[in-house]
Amino acid sequence: MPERRLLRIETLAPATVHWSTDGWDTVHDTATRDTTLGVHAADLETYSLHIGDRVDFTFHWPGEDRWEGTDFVVWVE
């Protein structure tokens, strides 16, 4: 993703995005919101990130009370 931008995560069901920008030393939880278009979205505050930084994230699915079990990474280029 480009630097100094907001990162929007979209899912097809309600979720909590569990995320970090410092290698999981500090974590944030951002709930998705229903867009009423069949998509749920969470906007992550990533404006302060620079080239070479990364966002690590995973999902918690509250409807099933289940964690995704996989971490994802988005790099700032």
C-alpha positions as CSV (number, residue, x, y, z in Angstrom):
1,M,0.0,0.0,0.0
2,P,1.2,3.6,-0.5
3,E,2.5,5.4,2.6
4,R,0.4,7.8,4.7
5,R,-2.9,6.2,3.7
6,L,-5.7,4.6,5.5
7,L,-6.0,0.8,5.1
8,R,-9.5,-0.5,4.6
9,I,-10.1,-4.2,5.3
10,E,-13.3,-5.7,3.8
11,T,-15.0,-9.0,4.8
12,L,-18.2,-10.7,3.8
13,A,-19.3,-11.2,7.5
14,P,-19.0,-9.2,10.7
15,A,-15.5,-9.4,12.1
16,T,-13.0,-7.8,14.4
17,V,-9.7,-6.9,12.8
18,H,-6.9,-7.6,15.3
19,W,-3.9,-5.6,14.1
20,S,-0.5,-4.1,14.8
21,T,2.1,-1.9,13.2
22,D,5.0,-2.7,15.5
23,G,5.4,-6.5,15.3
24,W,2.5,-7.2,17.7
25,D,4.1,-5.2,20.6
26,T,1.0,-3.0,20.5
27,V,-2.3,-4.3,19.2
28,H,-5.5,-2.7,18.2
29,D,-9.0,-4.2,17.6
30,T,-11.2,-2.6,15.1
31,A,-14.7,-3.9,14.5
32,T,-16.0,-4.0,10.9
33,R,-19.2,-2.0,10.1
34,D,-22.0,-3.2,7.8
35,T,-21.9,-1.2,4.6
36,T,-25.4,-2.4,3.7
37,L,-23.9,-3.6,0.4
38,G,-23.2,-7.2,1.5
39,V,-19.7,-6.2,2.7
40,H,-18.3,-5.3,6.1
41,A,-15.4,-2.8,6.3
42,A,-12.9,-1.7,8.9
43,D,-10.7,1.4,8.4
44,L,-7.3,1.0,10.1
45,E,-5.6,4.2,11.2
46,T,-2.3,3.8,9.2
47,Y,-1.7,7.4,8.2
48,S,1.6,7.6,10.1
49,L,3.2,4.6,8.3
50,H,6.2,5.1,6.0
51,I,7.9,3.0,3.2
52,G,9.1,-0.2,4.7
53,D,6.6,-0.3,7.6
54,R,4.0,-3.1,7.7
55,V,0.6,-3.9,9.1
56,D,0.1,-7.3,10.6
57,F,-3.5,-8.5,11.1
58,T,-5.8,-11.4,11.7
59,F,-9.6,-11.7,12.2
60,H,-11.9,-12.7,15.0
61,W,-15.3,-13.8,13.7
62,P,-17.8,-13.0,16.6
63,G,-20.7,-14.9,15.0
64,E,-18.8,-18.1,15.4
65,D,-16.5,-17.0,18.3
66,R,-13.6,-18.1,16.2
67,W,-10.1,-16.7,15.3
68,E,-8.9,-16.9,11.7
69,G,-5.8,-18.8,12.7
70,T,-3.6,-17.0,10.1
71,D,-1.8,-13.7,10.2
72,F,-1.8,-11.5,7.2
73,V,0.7,-8.7,6.2
74,V,0.4,-5.5,4.2
75,W,3.7,-3.7,3.4
76,V,4.0,0.0,2.8
77,E,5.8,0.7,-0.5
